Protein backbone atom coordinates (compact mmCIF):
# COMPACT_ATOMS: atom_id res chain seq x y z
CA UNK A 1 0.00 0.00 0.00
CA UNK A 2 2.81 2.38 0.89
CA UNK A 3 4.46 1.68 -2.49
CA UNK A 4 1.23 2.56 -4.30
CA UNK A 5 1.06 5.97 -2.60
CA UNK A 6 4.56 6.68 -3.93
CA UNK A 7 3.79 5.41 -7.44
CA UNK A 8 3.43 7.44 -10.64
CA UNK A 9 -0.27 6.51 -11.20
CA UNK A 10 -1.15 7.79 -7.74
CA UNK A 11 0.96 10.93 -8.32
CA UNK A 12 -0.94 11.62 -11.57
CA UNK A 13 -4.29 11.20 -9.80
CA UNK A 14 -3.04 13.45 -6.99
CA UNK A 15 -1.98 16.06 -9.55
CA UNK A 16 -5.37 16.05 -11.32
CA UNK A 17 -7.35 16.22 -8.07
CA UNK A 18 -5.00 18.95 -6.86
CA UNK A 19 -5.70 21.06 -9.97
CA UNK A 20 -9.45 20.58 -9.48
CA UNK A 21 -9.21 21.66 -5.83
CA UNK A 22 -7.11 24.69 -6.81
CA UNK A 23 -9.59 25.90 -9.44
CA UNK A 24 -12.76 25.28 -7.41
CA UNK A 25 -11.10 26.58 -4.25
CA UNK A 26 -10.13 29.81 -5.99
CA UNK A 27 -13.68 30.21 -7.33
CA UNK A 28 -15.21 29.67 -3.88
CA UNK A 29 -12.74 32.08 -2.25
CA UNK A 30 -13.47 34.80 -4.83
CA UNK A 31 -17.25 34.39 -4.50
CA UNK A 32 -17.17 34.44 -0.70
CA UNK A 33 -14.75 37.36 -0.48
CA UNK A 34 -16.67 39.38 -3.11
CA UNK A 35 -19.94 38.77 -1.28
CA UNK A 36 -18.44 39.91 2.05
CA UNK A 37 -17.07 43.04 0.34
CA UNK A 38 -20.52 43.81 -1.08
CA UNK A 39 -22.03 43.52 2.41
CA UNK A 40 -19.64 46.32 3.43
CA UNK A 41 -20.76 48.28 0.34
CA UNK A 42 -17.39 48.12 -1.41
CA UNK A 43 -17.92 49.27 -5.05
CA UNK A 44 -17.99 46.52 -7.71
CA UNK A 45 -15.10 48.28 -9.47
CA UNK A 46 -12.82 47.85 -6.45
CA UNK A 47 -13.95 44.25 -5.91
CA UNK A 48 -13.40 43.41 -9.56
CA UNK A 49 -9.96 45.00 -9.82
CA UNK A 50 -8.71 43.35 -6.62
CA UNK A 51 -10.47 40.16 -5.47
CA UNK A 52 -11.78 38.95 -8.85
CA UNK A 53 -8.66 39.92 -10.83
CA UNK A 54 -6.29 38.37 -8.29
CA UNK A 55 -8.45 35.22 -8.17
CA UNK A 56 -7.16 34.16 -11.59
CA UNK A 57 -3.62 33.98 -10.16
CA UNK A 58 -4.54 32.22 -6.89
CA UNK A 59 -3.63 28.72 -8.21
CA UNK A 60 -0.16 29.91 -9.30
CA UNK A 61 0.29 31.74 -5.99
CA UNK A 62 -0.63 28.70 -3.91
CA UNK A 63 1.62 26.32 -5.87
CA UNK A 64 4.62 28.68 -5.87
CA UNK A 65 4.29 29.50 -2.15
CA UNK A 66 3.89 25.82 -1.25
CA UNK A 67 6.86 24.84 -3.44
CA UNK A 68 9.00 27.63 -1.99
CA UNK A 69 8.27 26.65 1.61
CA UNK A 70 8.84 22.98 0.75
CA UNK A 71 12.24 23.84 -0.71
CA UNK A 72 11.22 23.04 -4.30
CA UNK A 73 12.63 26.31 -5.61
CA UNK A 74 12.80 25.23 -9.25
CA UNK A 75 9.08 24.42 -9.16
CA UNK A 76 8.23 27.77 -7.52
CA UNK A 77 9.86 29.89 -10.27
CA UNK A 78 9.09 27.65 -13.25
CA UNK A 79 5.38 27.51 -12.35
CA UNK A 80 5.03 31.29 -12.55
CA UNK A 81 7.27 31.77 -15.61
CA UNK A 82 5.80 28.74 -17.39
CA UNK A 83 2.25 29.99 -16.76
CA UNK A 84 3.19 33.37 -18.22
CA UNK A 85 4.60 31.84 -21.40
CA UNK A 86 1.56 29.54 -21.72
CA UNK A 87 -0.92 32.41 -21.16
CA UNK A 88 0.78 34.62 -23.73
CA UNK A 89 1.51 32.11 -26.50
CA UNK A 90 -1.15 29.40 -26.15
CA UNK A 91 -4.18 31.06 -24.52
CA UNK A 92 -3.98 34.12 -26.81
CA UNK A 93 -2.74 32.03 -29.75
CA UNK A 94 -5.76 29.70 -29.55
CA UNK A 95 -8.10 32.70 -29.29
CA UNK A 96 -6.53 34.31 -32.37
CA UNK A 97 -6.90 31.08 -34.36
CA UNK A 98 -10.61 30.88 -33.48
CA UNK A 99 -11.39 34.57 -34.01
CA UNK A 100 -9.32 37.77 -34.50
CA UNK A 101 -8.25 39.27 -31.16
CA UNK A 102 -8.59 43.04 -30.98
CA UNK A 103 -5.74 44.78 -29.14
CA UNK A 104 -6.63 47.79 -26.98
CA UNK A 105 -4.45 50.91 -27.03
CA UNK A 106 -3.90 50.57 -23.27
CA UNK A 107 -2.44 47.09 -23.83
CA UNK A 108 -0.05 48.35 -26.52
CA UNK A 109 1.10 51.47 -24.69
CA UNK A 110 1.04 50.40 -21.03
CA UNK A 111 0.17 46.78 -20.18
CA UNK A 112 2.54 44.87 -22.51
CA UNK A 113 5.51 47.24 -21.95
CA UNK A 114 4.94 47.03 -18.16
CA UNK A 115 4.78 43.22 -18.31
CA UNK A 116 8.14 43.25 -20.12
CA UNK A 117 9.56 45.60 -17.46
CA UNK A 118 8.33 43.21 -14.74
CA UNK A 119 9.99 40.24 -16.48
CA UNK A 120 13.24 42.21 -16.87
CA UNK A 121 13.09 43.21 -13.19
CA UNK A 122 12.64 39.56 -12.23
CA UNK A 123 15.63 38.70 -14.44
CA UNK A 124 17.82 41.35 -12.77
CA UNK A 125 16.75 40.45 -9.21
CA UNK A 126 17.13 36.72 -9.80
CA UNK A 127 20.47 36.99 -11.60
CA UNK A 128 21.98 39.29 -8.96
CA UNK A 129 22.51 36.58 -6.33
CA UNK A 130 20.81 33.72 -8.20
CA UNK A 131 18.09 34.11 -5.60
CA UNK A 132 14.92 36.06 -4.87
CA UNK A 133 15.40 37.32 -1.31
CA UNK A 134 12.72 38.47 1.12
CA UNK A 135 13.66 42.08 0.30
CA UNK A 136 13.22 41.31 -3.42
CA UNK A 137 9.82 39.84 -2.60
CA UNK A 138 8.77 42.98 -0.75
CA UNK A 139 9.89 45.12 -3.73
CA UNK A 140 7.67 43.03 -6.04
CA UNK A 141 4.71 43.26 -3.62
CA UNK A 142 5.03 47.08 -3.38
CA UNK A 143 5.08 47.32 -7.19
CA UNK A 144 2.04 45.04 -7.26
CA UNK A 145 0.18 47.38 -4.90
CA UNK A 146 0.95 50.34 -7.20
CA UNK A 147 -0.21 48.31 -10.21
CA UNK A 148 -3.55 47.56 -8.50
CA UNK A 149 -4.01 51.28 -7.75
CA UNK A 150 -3.23 52.07 -11.39
CA UNK A 151 -5.80 49.51 -12.57
CA UNK A 152 -8.50 50.97 -10.33
CA UNK A 153 -7.79 54.57 -11.32
CA UNK A 154 -7.59 53.81 -15.06
CA UNK A 155 -10.93 52.00 -14.86
CA UNK A 156 -12.48 54.91 -12.92
CA UNK A 157 -11.34 57.39 -15.57
CA UNK A 158 -12.38 55.20 -18.49
CA UNK A 159 -15.37 56.50 -20.44
CA UNK A 160 -16.29 53.03 -21.67
CA UNK A 161 -16.57 49.53 -20.20
CA UNK A 162 -13.48 48.06 -21.88
CA UNK A 163 -11.34 48.41 -18.77
CA UNK A 164 -14.08 47.26 -16.39
CA UNK A 165 -14.55 43.60 -17.35
CA UNK A 166 -13.51 42.36 -13.91
CA UNK A 167 -15.85 44.95 -12.35
CA UNK A 168 -18.75 43.69 -14.47
CA UNK A 169 -17.97 40.13 -13.38
CA UNK A 170 -17.98 41.24 -9.75
CA UNK A 171 -21.31 43.07 -10.22
CA UNK A 172 -22.91 39.89 -11.64
CA UNK A 173 -21.98 37.83 -8.58
CA UNK A 174 -24.84 37.05 -6.20
CA UNK A 175 -24.71 38.49 -2.70
CA UNK A 176 -24.76 35.61 -0.21
CA UNK A 177 -25.46 35.84 3.51
CA UNK A 178 -22.43 36.54 5.71
CA UNK A 179 -22.37 33.01 7.24
CA UNK A 180 -22.57 31.42 3.76
CA UNK A 181 -19.88 33.80 2.47
CA UNK A 182 -17.58 32.83 5.35
CA UNK A 183 -18.19 29.14 4.62
CA UNK A 184 -17.25 29.74 0.96
CA UNK A 185 -14.06 31.53 2.04
CA UNK A 186 -13.09 28.70 4.42
CA UNK A 187 -13.86 26.05 1.78
CA UNK A 188 -11.89 28.08 -0.77
CA UNK A 189 -8.83 28.38 1.47
CA UNK A 190 -9.01 24.66 2.30
CA UNK A 191 -9.30 23.74 -1.38
CA UNK A 192 -6.41 26.00 -2.38
CA UNK A 193 -4.23 24.70 0.46
CA UNK A 194 -4.92 21.01 -0.18
CA UNK A 195 -4.77 21.44 -3.95
CA UNK A 196 -1.40 23.19 -3.89
CA UNK A 197 0.06 20.55 -1.55
CA UNK A 198 -1.15 17.73 -3.80
CA UNK A 199 0.05 19.42 -6.99
CA UNK A 200 3.53 19.97 -5.56
CA UNK A 201 3.72 16.43 -4.11
CA UNK A 202 2.44 14.88 -7.36
CA UNK A 203 4.82 16.92 -9.51
CA UNK A 204 7.83 16.03 -7.33
CA UNK A 205 6.95 12.31 -7.42
CA UNK A 206 6.56 12.30 -11.22
CA UNK A 207 9.81 14.22 -11.69
CA UNK A 208 11.67 11.84 -9.40
CA UNK A 209 10.19 8.70 -11.02
CA UNK A 210 11.13 9.71 -14.57
CA UNK A 211 14.45 11.31 -13.62
CA UNK A 212 13.48 14.71 -15.00
CA UNK A 213 13.88 18.08 -13.34
CA UNK A 214 11.22 19.81 -11.24
CA UNK A 215 11.90 22.84 -13.44
CA UNK A 216 10.66 20.96 -16.53
CA UNK A 217 7.58 19.67 -14.69
CA UNK A 218 6.83 23.21 -13.49
CA UNK A 219 7.23 24.71 -16.97
CA UNK A 220 4.94 22.14 -18.60
CA UNK A 221 2.45 20.09 -16.57
CA UNK A 222 2.07 22.42 -13.58
CA UNK A 223 2.02 25.59 -15.72
CA UNK A 224 -0.62 24.04 -18.00
CA UNK A 225 -2.76 22.91 -15.06
CA UNK A 226 -2.74 26.26 -13.27
CA UNK A 227 -3.45 28.10 -16.57
CA UNK A 228 -6.25 25.74 -17.65
CA UNK A 229 -9.06 28.03 -16.35
CA UNK A 230 -7.76 30.93 -18.47
CA UNK A 231 -7.53 28.66 -21.54
CA UNK A 232 -11.08 27.30 -21.15
CA UNK A 233 -12.51 30.77 -20.48
CA UNK A 234 -10.76 32.19 -23.54
CA UNK A 235 -11.99 29.38 -25.83
CA UNK A 236 -15.59 29.94 -24.68
CA UNK A 237 -15.20 33.71 -25.17
CA UNK A 238 -13.71 33.20 -28.64
CA UNK A 239 -16.64 31.04 -29.72
CA UNK A 240 -18.98 33.84 -28.62
CA UNK A 241 -16.82 36.50 -30.34
CA UNK A 242 -16.20 38.16 -26.97
CA UNK A 243 -12.41 38.38 -26.96
CA UNK A 244 -11.98 42.17 -26.94
CA UNK A 245 -10.06 42.05 -23.64
CA UNK A 246 -8.40 38.64 -24.13
CA UNK A 247 -4.88 39.98 -24.65
CA UNK A 248 -5.22 42.59 -21.90
CA UNK A 249 -6.44 39.99 -19.41
CA UNK A 250 -3.63 37.56 -20.28
CA UNK A 251 -0.98 40.28 -19.94
CA UNK A 252 -2.56 41.43 -16.67
CA UNK A 253 -2.43 37.86 -15.37
CA UNK A 254 1.26 37.67 -16.35
CA UNK A 255 1.98 40.85 -14.37
CA UNK A 256 0.15 39.36 -11.37
CA UNK A 257 2.16 36.13 -11.67
CA UNK A 258 5.48 37.98 -11.39
CA UNK A 259 4.62 40.69 -8.87
CA UNK A 260 2.08 38.90 -6.68
CA UNK A 261 2.92 35.20 -7.03
CA UNK A 262 6.72 35.40 -6.82
CA UNK A 263 6.55 38.46 -4.56
CA UNK A 264 4.53 36.63 -1.89
CA UNK A 265 6.45 33.36 -2.34
CA UNK A 266 9.91 34.96 -1.95
CA UNK A 267 8.77 37.25 0.88
CA UNK A 268 7.74 34.15 2.85
CA UNK A 269 10.74 32.03 1.91
CA UNK A 270 13.75 33.04 -0.28
CA UNK A 271 13.74 31.31 -3.67
CA UNK A 272 16.98 30.09 -5.23
CA UNK A 273 17.38 30.53 -8.99
CA UNK A 274 19.00 28.09 -11.40
CA UNK A 275 20.49 28.89 -14.81
CA UNK A 276 17.43 27.48 -16.61
CA UNK A 277 15.21 30.04 -14.80
CA UNK A 278 17.31 32.88 -16.25
CA UNK A 279 17.05 31.42 -19.77
CA UNK A 280 13.28 30.92 -19.47
CA UNK A 281 12.73 34.51 -18.31
CA UNK A 282 14.80 35.76 -21.27
CA UNK A 283 12.58 33.64 -23.56
CA UNK A 284 9.48 35.12 -21.88
CA UNK A 285 10.81 38.63 -22.60
CA UNK A 286 11.54 37.65 -26.21
CA UNK A 287 8.05 36.16 -26.72
CA UNK A 288 6.49 39.29 -25.16
CA UNK A 289 8.37 41.51 -27.64
CA UNK A 290 7.25 39.30 -30.56
CA UNK A 291 3.58 39.47 -29.53
CA UNK A 292 3.90 43.22 -28.93
CA UNK A 293 5.27 43.72 -32.47
CA UNK A 294 2.54 41.49 -33.95
CA UNK A 295 -0.13 43.47 -32.10
CA UNK A 296 1.27 46.84 -33.29
CA UNK A 297 0.95 45.97 -37.01
CA UNK A 298 -2.86 45.90 -37.28
CA UNK A 299 -3.93 46.43 -33.65
CA UNK A 300 -5.22 42.86 -33.70
CA UNK A 301 -3.97 39.28 -33.79
CA UNK A 302 -5.38 37.07 -36.54
CA UNK A 303 -5.30 33.33 -37.37
CA UNK A 304 -1.82 33.34 -38.98
CA UNK A 305 -0.29 35.16 -36.00
CA UNK A 306 -2.14 32.84 -33.61
CA UNK A 307 -0.71 29.78 -35.37
CA UNK A 308 2.77 31.34 -35.28
CA UNK A 309 2.43 31.87 -31.50
CA UNK A 310 1.34 28.25 -30.92
CA UNK A 311 4.21 26.95 -33.10
CA UNK A 312 6.70 29.11 -31.19
CA UNK A 313 5.40 27.64 -27.94
CA UNK A 314 5.66 24.10 -29.36
CA UNK A 315 9.28 24.84 -30.33
CA UNK A 316 9.93 26.11 -26.82
CA UNK A 317 8.51 22.93 -25.27
CA UNK A 318 10.75 20.79 -27.52
CA UNK A 319 13.74 22.90 -26.47
CA UNK A 320 13.12 22.60 -22.71
CA UNK A 321 12.57 18.85 -23.05
CA UNK A 322 15.93 18.23 -24.77
CA UNK A 323 18.13 20.78 -22.96
Secondary structure as UniProt FT lines:
FT   HELIX           2..5
FT   HELIX           8..39
FT   TURN            40..41
FT   HELIX           44..47
FT   HELIX           48..52
FT   HELIX           53..55
FT   TURN            56..57
FT   HELIX           58..69
FT   TURN            70..71
FT   HELIX           73..86
FT   HELIX           87..91
FT   HELIX           92..98
FT   STRAND          101..102
FT   HELIX           105..106
FT   HELIX           107..111
FT   HELIX           112..129
FT   STRAND          131..132
FT   HELIX           134..157
FT   TURN            162..163
FT   HELIX           165..172
FT   HELIX           178..210
FT   HELIX           214..217
FT   HELIX           218..222
FT   HELIX           223..239
FT   TURN            240..241
FT   TURN            244..245
FT   HELIX           246..256
FT   HELIX           257..261
FT   HELIX           262..268
FT   STRAND          271..272
FT   HELIX           275..298
FT   STRAND          300..301
FT   HELIX           303..322
//
